[in-house]
């Protein structure tokens, strides 16, 4: 059995996952031609029931709704795809051993709100075109991505952003300073560096932020404004310096880890922060106070 090329593998998943497939009543001849070309490219052994003797609405993995629109789109890498694909709002392809770059044709899915490509072997840069989609959830974590985080992602509609466990470099885009919708941002275990203070700010809905184990992220934590709703913050193994802001003592922390940085000064007083494990604060320049030893 021949291995599928990555573009065809992606396209195959689109057809199997699409809940609002092609056309009502009768099969559009253009769509039927495209589906047969996909079958021929991949192999008869997968789509044995796709034959010209039957309407494509009756084929396994293909259904038809009441929408009729003869237009098609033509990705640069393949034949035209049926309009049903353009109506996808949810696409989950995690844990599939997919390789190669993140396909640029994803930007053609103009209604896509949820995209999960995590736990694969995707490489190359994050396409800036993804930020043109109405995504509120984007996960490309645990892949082999390189290059910077596109500045446009900071201005997008993303509420949940997972890019951890890659090889991303550069700084966190300053455009995140104006982001007022992100609630969860996980950029941990990359090679990001420099200032990441744009992610902080009063009034932001951020409740979980993970920048851990980038090793080169460096900014003054004492000069940022901590989001009021945050309950999980992990900055361990970086070069964050300064003092812990006093308002951190008022937060109902569920997770807090600032270990292995360059922080100094007294840990703010507060029931939740003082109840955290000491290992959340160890290996800094001179942090002191509960749960660490008293300040001298």
PyMOL commands that set and color helices and strands:
alter all, ss='L'
color gray80, all
select helices_A, chain A and resi 6-17+29-42+56-58+83-86+104-108+128-132+151-155+174-178+197-199+221-223+246-250+271-274+278-280
alter helices_A, ss='H'
color red, helices_A
select strands_A, chain A and resi 90-92+99-101+114-116+121-124+137-139+144-147+160-162+167-170+184-186+191-194+208-210+216-217+232-234+241-242+255-257+262-266+286-288
alter strands_A, ss='S'
color yellow, strands_A
deselect
rebuild
show_as cartoon
